[in-house]
Amino acid sequence: MKKVFDVLSVVSFALPVILFAVMPGVFSGLIREALTICAQVVIPSLFLFMIMTQLLTRTGIAEKAGRCLSFIIKPLFGVPDSLCGTVLLGLAAGFPNGAISACIVYEENLCTKEQAERAIALGNNCSAAFICAVCGSHVIGSVKGGLILLSSQFISAVIASVVLRICFGRIAGAPSKPKITAKRRFADALSESVTESCKNMLYVCGFIILFYTISSFICKAEFIGGFEYAVKGFFEVSGAVEACRGLFFPLIYVVCSAIIGFSGLSVIFQVSNVCAAHSVSPREFIFTRIITAVIMPIVTSALLLLLPREAISVANIYAHGYGYPVAYGYKTLIAIVLLYAVFCAVAFLCFAGIYAVSSLLRKKSSKMPKNQAQ
C-alpha cells in the first residue's frame, strides 16, 4: 500500500511539471481568461461587499440589525441573536463574506465555536448581485430568471438548516463573557476592513485562477463533449455558469441551480482558508454545499411549475443568438431532476471515496510518530 501511495505522489508531482513545460501557451492563455473573469466579474461584484461585511461587523452594526430581525432569522436558521446579522450578510454579500463575519463575531467571543460553524454553513451563498446580474441577465437572459434562482437559494438554505439540525443536532450553549475591548473608532474599523478585504480578495482570486485553469484544461479533452458545465461546476462557479449559456429551457435553470448550490471546490477552499485562520471547522459548510447541490435544482423546478408563465421571462435571450421554448411540461422537468439526482448520487459516492482515502492517510500519518518513538 505504501508503494502505491509513493507512486501516486511521484505522478502527482511530475505530471503538472511536464504539462506546464510541454504546453506553456495553453496554460498562460487559460490564466489570462481567469484573470479576465476576476477583473470583470468577481472583483466588481465582491470587493465592495467584502469591505461592507468587515466594516458592519467590526462596528457592531450587523449584530444590531440582526437582533432586530432575529424573530425571523433565528427560527429559520437556528442561529443565536449575535449571528443573525452574519447570516443576512452572507445571503446578500456572497462567499466568503459570511465566513469572515462569523469568524469576527467568534473572535469577539459573542458566540461559541459550534454556533460560528453553523452560521458559516448557512450564511455562505452566492451573492444577490452575482445571481441577478450574471446568472439572470447574462446567462438566462432575464433578471426575472435571476430572481427565481435567488428565491430558490434562500428556500434551499432554510431546508439545509433543517437537515443540519437532524444530522449534526441543534446548537446550544452560550459563549463565555465577551471580550472587553476599547470602543473602536470608525476610521480604525474602516482601515482594518479595507486592509483585510484586499488580502482576502487576493486569496479568492488565487483560488479562482487555479481551479478555473484546471477545469478549463480538463474541458479541452474530447470525451468531455457537451458536459463542460458539469466539469467546471465541480471546480469553479463563475466559469461553470458562463458555460450554461447554450443550454435550453428548463435545463438551464436546473443546471445553474446545481452549480450555484455546490459552488465548486474554489469556494470550498476560499471558505476553508478563512476558517483555518480562526481555528474553525468547515465540515458543516462542505456538507451543506453537497446537499444544497441536490436540493436547489428540485426547489427551482418546483418554482418553475408553480409560478405563472408571465413570471418566467425569456424576452432577452434571442439577443445572445439562441432561444428555447417557453412551453414546458411536467415530464420534462421531472426527467431532468431525476437525471441530475443520479449525477448527484455518483458525485456523492466520489466525495465519500475521497473522504475515506483522506481519513486513512490522516490516521496513518498520526500513527507514524508513535511507531518511530517505539
C-alpha positions as CSV (number, residue, x, y, z in Angstrom):
1,M,0.0,0.0,0.0
2,K,2.9,2.3,0.8
3,K,4.4,1.8,-2.6
4,V,1.1,2.7,-4.3
5,F,1.0,6.0,-2.4
6,D,4.6,6.7,-3.2
7,V,3.9,6.1,-6.9
8,L,0.9,8.4,-6.8
9,S,2.9,11.1,-5.1
10,V,5.6,10.9,-7.8
11,V,3.0,11.1,-10.6
12,S,1.1,13.9,-9.0
13,F,4.3,15.9,-8.8
14,A,5.7,15.0,-12.2
15,L,2.5,15.3,-14.3
16,P,1.9,19.1,-13.7
17,V,5.5,19.9,-14.2
18,I,5.5,18.0,-17.6
19,L,2.3,19.6,-18.7
20,F,3.5,23.1,-17.8
21,A,6.7,22.5,-19.7
22,V,5.1,21.0,-22.8
23,M,2.1,23.4,-23.1
24,P,3.1,26.7,-21.6
25,G,1.0,28.7,-24.2
26,V,-2.2,26.8,-23.3
27,F,-1.9,27.4,-19.6
28,S,-0.9,31.1,-20.0
29,G,-4.0,31.6,-22.1
30,L,-6.2,30.0,-19.5
31,I,-4.7,32.0,-16.7
32,R,-5.4,35.2,-18.8
33,E,-9.0,34.1,-19.1
34,A,-9.2,33.6,-15.3
35,L,-7.7,37.0,-14.7
36,T,-10.3,38.5,-17.0
37,I,-13.1,36.8,-15.0
38,C,-11.6,38.1,-11.8
39,A,-11.3,41.7,-13.2
40,Q,-14.7,41.8,-14.9
41,V,-17.0,39.7,-12.7
42,V,-15.5,38.7,-9.3
43,I,-13.8,41.8,-8.1
44,P,-16.6,44.3,-9.2
45,S,-19.3,42.1,-7.6
46,L,-17.5,41.1,-4.4
47,F,-14.8,43.6,-3.3
48,L,-17.2,46.3,-2.0
49,F,-19.3,43.6,-0.3
50,M,-16.1,42.4,1.5
51,I,-15.4,45.9,2.8
52,M,-19.0,46.3,3.8
53,T,-19.1,43.0,5.6
54,Q,-16.0,43.7,7.6
55,L,-17.0,47.3,8.4
56,L,-20.6,46.4,9.5
57,T,-19.4,43.5,11.6
58,R,-16.5,45.3,13.3
59,T,-18.6,48.3,14.2
60,G,-21.4,46.2,15.6
61,I,-24.0,47.4,13.1
62,A,-24.6,44.0,11.6
63,E,-25.2,42.5,15.1
64,K,-27.7,45.2,16.0
65,A,-29.5,44.8,12.6
66,G,-29.6,41.0,13.1
67,R,-31.0,41.3,16.6
68,C,-33.9,43.4,15.2
69,L,-34.7,40.7,12.7
70,S,-33.8,37.7,14.9
71,F,-37.5,36.8,15.3
72,I,-37.4,35.7,11.7
73,I,-33.8,34.5,11.2
74,K,-33.4,32.6,14.5
75,P,-36.3,30.1,13.9
76,L,-35.5,29.7,10.2
77,F,-31.7,29.1,10.5
78,G,-31.3,28.1,14.2
79,V,-28.5,30.6,15.0
80,P,-28.3,32.9,18.1
81,D,-29.1,36.6,18.0
82,S,-25.4,37.6,17.7
83,L,-25.1,35.7,14.4
84,C,-28.4,36.8,12.7
85,G,-26.6,39.7,11.1
86,T,-23.9,37.4,9.9
87,V,-26.5,35.2,8.1
88,L,-28.1,38.2,6.5
89,L,-24.7,39.5,5.3
90,G,-23.8,36.0,3.9
91,L,-27.1,35.7,2.0
92,A,-26.7,39.2,0.5
93,A,-22.9,39.6,0.0
94,G,-21.9,36.1,-1.0
95,F,-18.8,33.9,-0.5
96,P,-16.7,34.2,1.7
97,N,-18.2,37.2,3.4
98,G,-20.5,35.1,5.7
99,A,-17.5,33.1,6.9
100,I,-15.5,36.3,7.5
101,S,-18.3,37.9,9.5
102,A,-18.9,34.8,11.6
103,C,-15.2,34.5,12.4
104,I,-15.1,38.1,13.5
105,V,-18.1,37.5,15.8
106,Y,-16.4,34.4,17.2
107,E,-13.2,36.3,17.8
108,E,-15.1,38.8,19.8
109,N,-16.4,35.9,21.9
110,L,-20.0,36.7,21.1
111,C,-20.8,33.1,20.0
112,T,-19.5,29.6,20.5
113,K,-17.3,27.8,18.0
114,E,-20.2,25.5,17.1
115,Q,-22.5,28.4,16.6
116,A,-20.0,30.1,14.3
117,E,-19.6,26.9,12.3
118,R,-23.4,26.7,11.8
119,A,-23.6,30.3,10.7
120,I,-20.8,29.7,8.2
121,A,-22.6,26.7,6.8
122,L,-25.9,28.5,6.3
123,G,-24.7,32.1,5.8
124,N,-22.4,31.5,2.8
125,N,-24.1,31.6,-0.6
126,C,-23.7,33.2,-4.0
127,S,-24.3,37.0,-3.7
128,A,-27.5,38.5,-4.9
129,A,-25.6,40.7,-7.4
130,F,-23.9,37.6,-9.0
131,I,-27.1,35.7,-9.3
132,C,-29.3,38.5,-10.7
133,A,-26.6,40.1,-12.9
134,V,-24.5,37.2,-14.1
135,C,-26.8,34.2,-13.8
136,G,-30.0,36.1,-14.6
137,S,-29.3,38.8,-17.1
138,H,-26.2,37.5,-18.7
139,V,-26.7,33.7,-18.8
140,I,-30.5,33.1,-18.7
141,G,-31.3,36.4,-20.4
142,S,-33.7,37.7,-17.8
143,V,-33.5,39.4,-14.5
144,K,-36.6,37.5,-13.5
145,G,-34.7,34.3,-14.0
146,G,-32.1,35.6,-11.6
147,L,-34.8,36.4,-9.0
148,I,-36.2,32.9,-9.4
149,L,-32.7,31.4,-8.7
150,L,-32.2,33.8,-5.7
151,S,-35.5,32.7,-4.2
152,S,-34.6,29.1,-4.7
153,Q,-31.2,29.7,-3.0
154,F,-33.0,31.2,0.1
155,I,-35.5,28.4,0.3
156,S,-32.7,25.8,-0.1
157,A,-30.7,27.4,2.7
158,V,-33.8,27.1,5.0
159,I,-34.2,23.4,4.1
160,A,-30.5,22.9,4.6
161,S,-30.8,24.3,8.1
162,V,-33.4,21.7,9.0
163,V,-31.1,18.9,7.5
164,L,-28.2,20.2,9.6
165,R,-30.2,20.1,12.8
166,I,-31.1,16.5,12.0
167,C,-27.6,15.4,11.1
168,F,-25.5,17.5,13.5
169,G,-28.0,18.4,16.2
170,R,-29.2,21.7,17.5
171,I,-26.5,24.1,18.6
172,A,-26.9,25.2,22.2
173,G,-25.0,27.0,24.9
174,A,-23.6,30.4,25.3
175,P,-20.1,31.8,25.0
176,S,-18.2,33.0,28.0
177,K,-18.1,36.7,28.7
178,P,-17.5,38.8,25.6
179,K,-14.1,40.3,25.2
180,I,-13.8,43.7,26.8
181,T,-12.3,45.9,24.2
182,A,-12.0,49.7,23.9
183,K,-14.5,51.3,21.7
184,R,-13.3,51.1,18.1
185,R,-13.2,54.3,16.1
186,F,-14.9,54.3,12.7
187,A,-11.6,55.3,11.0
188,D,-9.7,52.4,12.5
189,A,-12.5,49.9,11.6
190,L,-12.6,51.2,8.0
191,S,-8.8,51.0,7.7
192,E,-8.7,47.4,9.1
193,S,-11.7,46.4,6.9
194,V,-10.1,47.6,3.7
195,T,-6.7,46.0,4.6
196,E,-8.3,42.6,5.4
197,S,-10.6,42.8,2.3
198,C,-7.6,43.4,0.0
199,K,-5.9,40.4,1.5
200,N,-9.0,38.2,1.2
201,M,-9.6,39.3,-2.3
202,L,-6.2,38.2,-3.4
203,Y,-6.9,34.7,-1.8
204,V,-10.2,34.5,-3.6
205,C,-8.7,35.4,-7.0
206,G,-5.9,33.0,-6.4
207,F,-8.2,30.1,-5.9
208,I,-10.4,31.1,-8.8
209,I,-7.4,31.3,-11.2
210,L,-6.1,27.9,-10.0
211,F,-9.4,26.0,-10.3
212,Y,-10.6,27.8,-13.5
213,T,-7.3,26.8,-15.2
214,I,-7.6,23.2,-14.1
215,S,-11.3,22.8,-15.1
216,S,-10.7,24.6,-18.5
217,F,-7.8,22.4,-19.3
218,I,-9.8,19.2,-18.5
219,C,-12.6,20.5,-20.7
220,K,-10.3,20.6,-23.7
221,A,-10.4,16.8,-23.7
222,E,-12.7,15.4,-26.5
223,F,-14.5,12.9,-24.2
224,I,-16.0,15.8,-22.2
225,G,-18.3,16.6,-25.1
226,G,-21.2,18.9,-24.1
227,F,-20.7,18.4,-20.3
228,E,-18.3,21.3,-19.9
229,Y,-20.6,23.0,-17.4
230,A,-20.6,19.8,-15.2
231,V,-16.8,19.7,-15.1
232,K,-16.4,23.4,-14.5
233,G,-19.2,23.3,-11.9
234,F,-17.2,20.9,-9.8
235,F,-14.2,23.3,-9.7
236,E,-15.3,26.9,-10.1
237,V,-18.7,28.6,-10.2
238,S,-18.1,31.6,-12.4
239,G,-16.8,29.7,-15.5
240,A,-19.4,27.0,-15.0
241,V,-22.3,29.4,-15.1
242,E,-20.9,31.0,-18.2
243,A,-20.8,27.6,-19.9
244,C,-24.5,27.2,-19.3
245,R,-25.5,29.9,-21.8
246,G,-26.1,27.4,-24.6
247,L,-28.5,25.2,-22.7
248,F,-32.2,25.0,-23.4
249,F,-35.1,25.7,-21.1
250,P,-35.7,24.5,-18.4
251,L,-32.4,22.7,-18.2
252,I,-30.5,26.0,-18.0
253,Y,-32.4,26.8,-14.7
254,V,-31.8,23.4,-13.2
255,V,-28.1,23.2,-14.1
256,C,-27.5,26.8,-12.9
257,S,-29.2,25.9,-9.6
258,A,-27.0,22.9,-9.2
259,I,-23.8,24.9,-9.9
260,I,-24.9,27.7,-7.5
261,G,-25.8,25.2,-4.9
262,F,-22.5,23.4,-4.9
263,S,-20.4,26.5,-5.9
264,G,-17.3,24.5,-6.7
265,L,-14.0,23.5,-5.0
266,S,-12.8,27.1,-5.4
267,V,-15.4,28.4,-3.0
268,I,-14.9,25.5,-0.6
269,F,-11.2,26.3,-0.4
270,Q,-11.9,30.0,0.0
271,V,-14.1,29.5,3.0
272,S,-11.9,26.8,4.4
273,N,-9.0,29.2,4.2
274,V,-10.9,31.7,6.3
275,C,-12.0,29.0,8.8
276,A,-8.4,27.8,9.2
277,A,-7.2,31.3,10.1
278,H,-9.6,31.3,13.1
279,S,-9.4,27.6,14.0
280,V,-13.0,26.9,12.9
281,S,-14.0,23.7,11.2
282,P,-15.6,24.0,7.7
283,R,-17.1,20.5,8.0
284,E,-20.7,21.7,8.2
285,F,-20.2,24.1,5.3
286,I,-18.9,21.4,3.0
287,F,-21.8,19.1,4.0
288,T,-24.2,22.0,3.2
289,R,-22.8,22.6,-0.2
290,I,-23.2,18.9,-1.1
291,I,-26.8,18.7,0.0
292,T,-27.7,22.1,-1.5
293,A,-26.5,20.9,-4.9
294,V,-29.2,18.3,-4.7
295,I,-31.9,20.4,-3.0
296,M,-31.7,23.6,-5.0
297,P,-32.4,22.1,-8.5
298,I,-35.5,20.5,-7.1
299,V,-36.7,23.7,-5.5
300,T,-36.1,25.6,-8.7
301,S,-38.1,23.1,-10.7
302,A,-40.9,23.4,-8.2
303,L,-40.9,27.2,-8.6
304,L,-41.0,26.9,-12.4
305,L,-44.0,24.7,-12.1
306,L,-45.8,26.8,-9.5
307,L,-45.1,30.3,-10.8
308,P,-47.3,31.8,-13.6
309,R,-45.9,31.7,-17.1
310,E,-45.7,35.5,-17.1
311,A,-43.1,35.4,-14.2
312,I,-40.7,33.5,-16.4
313,S,-39.4,36.0,-18.9
314,V,-37.4,34.8,-21.9
315,A,-37.7,38.0,-24.0
316,N,-34.0,38.9,-24.0
317,I,-32.4,35.5,-24.8
318,Y,-32.6,35.9,-28.6
319,A,-30.0,38.8,-28.3
320,H,-27.5,36.1,-27.4
321,G,-28.1,34.2,-30.6
322,Y,-30.1,31.3,-29.2
323,G,-33.5,30.6,-27.8
324,Y,-35.6,28.0,-26.1
325,P,-39.3,27.3,-26.0
326,V,-41.5,28.9,-23.4
327,A,-43.8,25.9,-23.2
328,Y,-42.7,23.0,-21.0
329,G,-44.3,20.1,-19.3
330,Y,-44.1,18.2,-16.0
331,K,-42.5,15.2,-17.6
332,T,-39.6,17.2,-18.9
333,L,-38.8,18.8,-15.6
334,I,-39.2,15.5,-13.7
335,A,-36.9,13.7,-16.1
336,I,-34.2,16.4,-15.8
337,V,-34.4,16.4,-12.0
338,L,-34.2,12.6,-11.8
339,L,-31.2,12.6,-14.2
340,Y,-29.5,15.1,-12.0
341,A,-30.3,13.2,-8.9
342,V,-28.4,10.2,-10.4
343,F,-25.5,12.5,-11.2
344,C,-25.5,13.9,-7.6
345,A,-25.5,10.3,-6.2
346,V,-22.4,9.5,-8.3
347,A,-20.8,12.7,-7.2
348,F,-21.6,12.0,-3.5
349,L,-20.0,8.5,-3.8
350,C,-16.9,10.1,-5.3
351,F,-16.7,12.5,-2.3
352,A,-17.2,9.6,0.1
353,G,-14.3,7.8,-1.5
354,I,-12.1,10.9,-1.4
355,Y,-13.0,11.4,2.3
356,A,-12.3,7.7,3.1
357,V,-8.9,7.9,1.5
358,S,-8.0,11.2,3.2
359,S,-9.1,9.8,6.6
360,L,-6.9,6.7,6.0
361,L,-3.9,8.9,5.2
362,R,-4.6,11.1,8.2
363,K,-4.8,8.1,10.6
364,K,-1.7,6.7,9.0
365,S,0.3,9.9,9.5
366,S,-0.9,10.3,13.1
367,K,0.4,6.8,13.9
368,M,3.8,7.3,12.3
369,P,5.4,9.3,15.2
370,K,4.2,6.6,17.8
371,N,5.8,3.8,15.7
372,Q,9.0,5.8,15.3
373,A,9.1,6.6,19.0
374,Q,8.9,2.9,19.8
